Structure formats: C-alpha cells, structure tokens
Amino acid sequence: MQSTWEEAHSKALREYLDKGMPFSEIARALNGRFGTAYSRNAAIGRARRMGLSVSERSGGTAPNMPKQLDAKRLRAKRVRRLAKPAPRATTLERATALQLRCVAITPRHLALVDLEAGDCRYPYGGDAEGEPITFCGHSRREGSSYCLSHFHLTSAPELLEKRAPGRTPLRLVEAA
C-alpha cells in the first residue's frame, strides 16, 4: 500500500505512541518536528495502517467509554425497555372520533376530460381499488378551482386573507 508518510514520520509516530501521548498531541509534535500539516485523524489512520490498535495502546478501554452498568441497573433498564407501551387507538376508532365537515351539494360526477374551464374540480371517489375518480362540476368560485361550497369546505378562514390566488401561465414544451 502506497503511503504519503515518510519513514522518519512513521518512526516518530511509533515513538510518541509508545510514550502514551494522545493523537492530537502526536499530530502537533509531528507537525512541529517535521514542518508537516498532519491532523489528529491522519495520525490515527496511519497508526491503524501500521497495525497499532488504539485499544491495545490504552489498556483495552478508551478514556471516553461509558462505565459498565451493574447487574441491578442493567435489569431495571431492560424491564423499562420491555414494558408494553400504552395501547394506541385503532384507525377505525380514530376515524369515528373525527368530526368531518361536509357540504350539502349534489355533485355532477364529471370525468376529468368532461370538465369545462369554469367547472369545480373537487374530486369524488377513487377510494376503493378500481373506483373511478369524478369531479363536482358545478360553477366554480372566482379565483378558485372549487365551487363556493367546496371552497369553504377546503379553505381555512384565517388563511383566506393571507393568500391571494394567482394565475400561472403555462407553456407547452415539445417532447424530446
């Protein structure tokens, strides 16, 4: 394996490791001694490539390792982890708890291709597999895609003043 470390630098790294110096100090010492720009991580990587293990050097445990849990604390932690969480409401229970707003309007159930420019685009159906999606089709409110009833159904009253509908011009692009 090709290395950019000179042999003298590797020998100095080994010497500093034998003295028990931390890698940050080793990198500083190498840079001061040889005029290099090795980082702490570069020194760690070179030590590993040389076959010098960090755990062997520090007596088997790294200084920042958490202390071992005693058996009593370990058992208590395991019991907390295995405790069953509170039962969650099923989807059906949550759905029945919801109070949905609805509109007393009879949709025209038009297909997308049958909609005119001024028709409401509020969708119906498509919930079940293979069920077609149809649209309301009543005259839509100015500046909206929906009729007045569906507009109020889908819009939050506090947001109406903040948002002004705009028209976005579309341009046709030729397919590649």
C-alpha atoms as a printed R data frame, in Angstrom:
    type eleno elety resid chain resno       x      y       z
1   ATOM     1    CA   MET     A     1   0.000  0.000   0.000
2   ATOM     2    CA   GLN     A     2   1.400  3.387  -1.027
3   ATOM     3    CA   SER     A     3   1.719  5.921   1.793
4   ATOM     4    CA   THR     A     4   2.495  9.634   1.785
5   ATOM     5    CA   TRP     A     5   4.074  9.321   5.221
6   ATOM     6    CA   GLU     A     6   7.863  9.317   5.219
7   ATOM     7    CA   GLU     A     7   9.629  6.593   7.171
8   ATOM     8    CA   ALA     A     8  11.001  9.095   9.705
9   ATOM     9    CA   HIS     A     9   7.483 10.368  10.382
10  ATOM    10    CA   SER     A    10   6.180  6.826  10.942
11  ATOM    11    CA   LYS     A    11   9.040  6.072  13.366
12  ATOM    12    CA   ALA     A    12   8.325  9.262  15.301
13  ATOM    13    CA   LEU     A    13   4.629  8.331  15.424
14  ATOM    14    CA   ARG     A    14   5.530  4.939  16.895
15  ATOM    15    CA   GLU     A    15   7.786  6.616  19.488
16  ATOM    16    CA   TYR     A    16   5.081  9.040  20.559
17  ATOM    17    CA   LEU     A    17   2.547  6.213  20.788
18  ATOM    18    CA   ASP     A    18   4.927  4.238  22.999
19  ATOM    19    CA   LYS     A    19   5.141  7.260  25.318
20  ATOM    20    CA   GLY     A    20   1.323  7.164  25.621
21  ATOM    21    CA   MET     A    21   0.657 10.575  24.050
22  ATOM    22    CA   PRO     A    22  -2.845 11.330  22.731
23  ATOM    23    CA   PHE     A    23  -3.207 11.562  18.971
24  ATOM    24    CA   SER     A    24  -3.900 15.303  18.989
25  ATOM    25    CA   GLU     A    25  -0.575 15.923  20.755
26  ATOM    26    CA   ILE     A    26   1.182 13.439  18.471
27  ATOM    27    CA   ALA     A    27  -0.055 15.342  15.399
28  ATOM    28    CA   ARG     A    28   1.122 18.658  16.926
29  ATOM    29    CA   ALA     A    29   4.533 17.189  17.759
30  ATOM    30    CA   LEU     A    30   4.971 15.707  14.269
31  ATOM    31    CA   ASN     A    31   3.978 18.990  12.635
32  ATOM    32    CA   GLY     A    32   6.397 20.946  14.831
33  ATOM    33    CA   ARG     A    33   9.244 18.489  14.316
34  ATOM    34    CA   PHE     A    34   8.915 17.940  10.553
35  ATOM    35    CA   GLY     A    35   7.019 21.044   9.375
36  ATOM    36    CA   THR     A    36   4.038 18.977   8.172
37  ATOM    37    CA   ALA     A    37   0.286 19.522   8.473
38  ATOM    38    CA   TYR     A    38  -0.928 16.173   9.839
39  ATOM    39    CA   SER     A    39  -4.273 16.182  11.620
40  ATOM    40    CA   ARG     A    40  -5.271 14.073  14.595
41  ATOM    41    CA   ASN     A    41  -7.288 11.824  12.281
42  ATOM    42    CA   ALA     A    42  -4.313 11.419   9.941
43  ATOM    43    CA   ALA     A    43  -2.196 10.214  12.871
44  ATOM    44    CA   ILE     A    44  -4.935  7.783  13.941
45  ATOM    45    CA   GLY     A    45  -5.286  6.443  10.400
46  ATOM    46    CA   ARG     A    46  -1.543  5.963   9.990
47  ATOM    47    CA   ALA     A    47  -1.320  4.173  13.355
48  ATOM    48    CA   ARG     A    48  -4.065  1.788  12.268
49  ATOM    49    CA   ARG     A    49  -2.392  1.134   8.924
50  ATOM    50    CA   MET     A    50   0.828  0.379  10.799
51  ATOM    51    CA   GLY     A    51  -1.097 -2.194  12.842
52  ATOM    52    CA   LEU     A    52  -1.099 -0.224  16.077
53  ATOM    53    CA   SER     A    53  -4.500 -0.539  17.674
54  ATOM    54    CA   VAL     A    54  -5.936  2.277  19.773
55  ATOM    55    CA   SER     A    55  -7.424 -0.201  22.276
56  ATOM    56    CA   GLU     A    56  -4.086 -2.031  22.741
57  ATOM    57    CA   ARG     A    57  -2.369  1.267  23.397
58  ATOM    58    CA   SER     A    58  -4.795  2.443  26.085
59  ATOM    59    CA   GLY     A    59  -5.070 -0.818  28.004
60  ATOM    60    CA   GLY     A    60  -8.259 -2.095  26.390
61  ATOM    61    CA   THR     A    61 -10.690  0.751  27.139
62  ATOM    62    CA   ALA     A    62 -10.842  4.141  25.558
63  ATOM    63    CA   PRO     A    63 -10.936  7.065  28.014
64  ATOM    64    CA   ASN     A    64 -14.388  8.284  26.913
65  ATOM    65    CA   MET     A    65 -16.123  4.896  27.106
66  ATOM    66    CA   PRO     A    66 -19.171  4.830  29.405
67  ATOM    67    CA   LYS     A    67 -18.730  2.872  32.608
68  ATOM    68    CA   GLN     A    68 -20.148 -0.614  32.799
69  ATOM    69    CA   LEU     A    69 -23.680 -0.913  34.118
70  ATOM    70    CA   ASP     A    70 -24.018 -3.093  37.164
71  ATOM    71    CA   ALA     A    71 -26.438 -6.025  37.022
72  ATOM    72    CA   LYS     A    72 -29.192 -4.245  39.007
73  ATOM    73    CA   ARG     A    73 -29.226 -1.151  36.759
74  ATOM    74    CA   LEU     A    74 -29.000 -3.329  33.660
75  ATOM    75    CA   ARG     A    75 -32.043 -5.368  34.760
76  ATOM    76    CA   ALA     A    76 -34.021 -2.188  35.518
77  ATOM    77    CA   LYS     A    77 -33.148 -0.746  32.118
78  ATOM    78    CA   ARG     A    78 -34.204 -3.967  30.386
79  ATOM    79    CA   VAL     A    79 -37.536 -4.027  32.271
80  ATOM    80    CA   ARG     A    80 -38.276 -0.414  31.238
81  ATOM    81    CA   ARG     A    81 -37.469 -1.230  27.617
82  ATOM    82    CA   LEU     A    82 -39.642 -4.358  27.598
83  ATOM    83    CA   ALA     A    83 -42.618 -2.685  29.316
84  ATOM    84    CA   LYS     A    84 -45.563 -2.574  26.975
85  ATOM    85    CA   PRO     A    85 -46.489  0.884  25.707
86  ATOM    86    CA   ALA     A    86 -49.988  2.251  26.196
87  ATOM    87    CA   PRO     A    87 -52.398  0.818  23.633
88  ATOM    88    CA   ARG     A    88 -52.948  3.080  20.651
89  ATOM    89    CA   ALA     A    89 -56.335  3.774  19.178
90  ATOM    90    CA   THR     A    90 -57.057  1.799  16.026
91  ATOM    91    CA   THR     A    91 -57.603  3.563  12.745
92  ATOM    92    CA   LEU     A    92 -61.326  2.917  12.941
93  ATOM    93    CA   GLU     A    93 -61.558  4.402  16.445
94  ATOM    94    CA   ARG     A    94 -59.633  7.492  15.349
95  ATOM    95    CA   ALA     A    95 -61.790  7.878  12.236
96  ATOM    96    CA   THR     A    96 -65.018  7.747  14.237
97  ATOM    97    CA   ALA     A    97 -63.648 10.343  16.647
98  ATOM    98    CA   LEU     A    98 -63.020 12.803  13.811
99  ATOM    99    CA   GLN     A    99 -65.706 15.345  13.156
100 ATOM   100    CA   LEU     A   100 -65.591 15.947   9.414
101 ATOM   101    CA   ARG     A   101 -67.130 18.942   7.763
102 ATOM   102    CA   CYS     A   102 -69.459 18.146   4.888
103 ATOM   103    CA   VAL     A   103 -71.360 20.067   2.250
104 ATOM   104    CA   ALA     A   104 -74.949 19.536   1.210
105 ATOM   105    CA   ILE     A   105 -74.324 19.585  -2.534
106 ATOM   106    CA   THR     A   106 -75.099 17.028  -5.198
107 ATOM   107    CA   PRO     A   107 -72.051 16.678  -7.458
108 ATOM   108    CA   ARG     A   108 -72.397 16.228 -11.189
109 ATOM   109    CA   HIS     A   109 -69.734 13.444 -11.168
110 ATOM   110    CA   LEU     A   110 -67.941 14.519 -14.335
111 ATOM   111    CA   ALA     A   111 -64.811 12.818 -15.632
112 ATOM   112    CA   LEU     A   112 -61.667 14.948 -15.886
113 ATOM   113    CA   VAL     A   113 -61.902 15.136 -19.680
114 ATOM   114    CA   ASP     A   114 -65.530 16.334 -19.453
115 ATOM   115    CA   LEU     A   115 -64.761 19.337 -17.204
116 ATOM   116    CA   GLU     A   116 -65.094 22.787 -18.734
117 ATOM   117    CA   ALA     A   117 -62.884 25.772 -17.839
118 ATOM   118    CA   GLY     A   118 -65.287 27.111 -15.199
119 ATOM   119    CA   ASP     A   119 -66.226 23.795 -13.511
120 ATOM   120    CA   CYS     A   120 -65.433 22.814  -9.900
121 ATOM   121    CA   ARG     A   121 -62.565 20.351  -9.638
122 ATOM   122    CA   TYR     A   122 -63.406 18.891  -6.224
123 ATOM   123    CA   PRO     A   123 -62.699 15.128  -6.513
124 ATOM   124    CA   TYR     A   124 -65.041 12.280  -5.540
125 ATOM   125    CA   GLY     A   125 -64.325  8.562  -5.381
126 ATOM   126    CA   GLY     A   126 -61.091  6.706  -6.055
127 ATOM   127    CA   ASP     A   127 -61.024  5.323  -2.508
128 ATOM   128    CA   ALA     A   128 -61.585  1.692  -3.488
129 ATOM   129    CA   GLU     A   129 -59.483 -0.257  -5.946
130 ATOM   130    CA   GLY     A   130 -60.702  0.440  -9.469
131 ATOM   131    CA   GLU     A   131 -63.261  3.055  -8.400
132 ATOM   132    CA   PRO     A   132 -63.226  5.951 -10.866
133 ATOM   133    CA   ILE     A   133 -62.458  9.487  -9.727
134 ATOM   134    CA   THR     A   134 -65.094 12.031 -10.702
135 ATOM   135    CA   PHE     A   135 -65.386 15.770 -10.070
136 ATOM   136    CA   CYS     A   136 -68.073 18.084  -8.725
137 ATOM   137    CA   GLY     A   137 -68.564 20.024 -11.974
138 ATOM   138    CA   HIS     A   138 -70.644 22.941 -10.601
139 ATOM   139    CA   SER     A   139 -69.675 26.532 -11.454
140 ATOM   140    CA   ARG     A   140 -66.514 27.427  -9.599
141 ATOM   141    CA   ARG     A   141 -65.827 30.458  -7.427
142 ATOM   142    CA   GLU     A   142 -63.762 33.290  -8.935
143 ATOM   143    CA   GLY     A   143 -60.054 32.762  -8.252
144 ATOM   144    CA   SER     A   144 -60.506 29.162  -7.068
145 ATOM   145    CA   SER     A   145 -60.634 25.671  -8.523
146 ATOM   146    CA   TYR     A   146 -63.726 24.837  -6.461
147 ATOM   147    CA   CYS     A   147 -67.348 25.909  -6.293
148 ATOM   148    CA   LEU     A   148 -68.354 28.149  -3.363
149 ATOM   149    CA   SER     A   149 -69.394 25.222  -1.131
150 ATOM   150    CA   HIS     A   150 -66.236 23.194  -1.727
151 ATOM   151    CA   PHE     A   151 -64.076 26.303  -1.443
152 ATOM   152    CA   HIS     A   152 -65.336 26.934   2.089
153 ATOM   153    CA   LEU     A   153 -65.042 23.238   2.888
154 ATOM   154    CA   THR     A   154 -61.363 23.059   1.906
155 ATOM   155    CA   SER     A   155 -60.161 26.506   2.979
156 ATOM   156    CA   ALA     A   156 -59.264 27.653   6.464
157 ATOM   157    CA   PRO     A   157 -60.972 31.022   7.035
158 ATOM   158    CA   GLU     A   158 -57.894 32.529   8.748
159 ATOM   159    CA   LEU     A   159 -55.741 31.828   5.685
160 ATOM   160    CA   LEU     A   160 -58.066 33.408   3.143
161 ATOM   161    CA   GLU     A   161 -56.826 36.945   3.745
162 ATOM   162    CA   LYS     A   162 -53.139 35.924   3.646
163 ATOM   163    CA   ARG     A   163 -53.224 34.078   0.360
164 ATOM   164    CA   ALA     A   164 -54.277 35.590  -2.914
165 ATOM   165    CA   PRO     A   165 -54.766 33.161  -5.791
166 ATOM   166    CA   GLY     A   166 -52.780 33.992  -8.873
167 ATOM   167    CA   ARG     A   167 -52.728 32.771 -12.381
168 ATOM   168    CA   THR     A   168 -49.672 30.912 -13.588
169 ATOM   169    CA   PRO     A   169 -49.191 30.957 -17.318
170 ATOM   170    CA   LEU     A   170 -48.485 27.539 -18.765
171 ATOM   171    CA   ARG     A   171 -46.394 26.974 -21.820
172 ATOM   172    CA   LEU     A   172 -46.310 23.908 -23.954
173 ATOM   173    CA   VAL     A   173 -42.971 22.219 -24.340
174 ATOM   174    CA   GLU     A   174 -42.250 19.866 -27.160
175 ATOM   175    CA   ALA     A   175 -41.492 16.330 -26.013
176 ATOM   176    CA   ALA     A   176 -37.956 15.160 -26.604
